[in-house]
């Protein structure tokens, strides 16, 4: 190990601080100078031409461990809003898929009525896709909006206007009607 060239410098420190430094130096079996150097290194960090002390290296490692622990804790906590966002995105995708299925069913029905031959379309005899009743959140996902908007539109618009509003937003061009008895929205066929 190389010796670091030192220079003497005088500081005027409060007596209570000098007393505390001397006591800490005795307890740690070191010198007051070493404690002052350690404190300065913690404030300034690495200074070229100085030897990094064990205490300073331990302090840096402790800070890195605390930061790492905080990051681990942050990653281990489930991010509720992120989960809710992903569920909402999936609901919207399912609603779009249902809309496409309904459009396909409408195309099939239109071609069935225009064609006389039933052998040309083997899937013709399948039952149409039946939409289930939905609560406000499920309908909102299908319409690409929020549950609060659905509720607000239902209460402020007339029944006919609400049905037209849902039809305009629905990918399958389907109207929806609210049932007061069970609190669900039903597709209008």
Beta strands, then each sheet from edge to edge (+ up, - down):
strand 1: 175-179
strand 2: 184-188
sheet 1: 1+ 2-
end
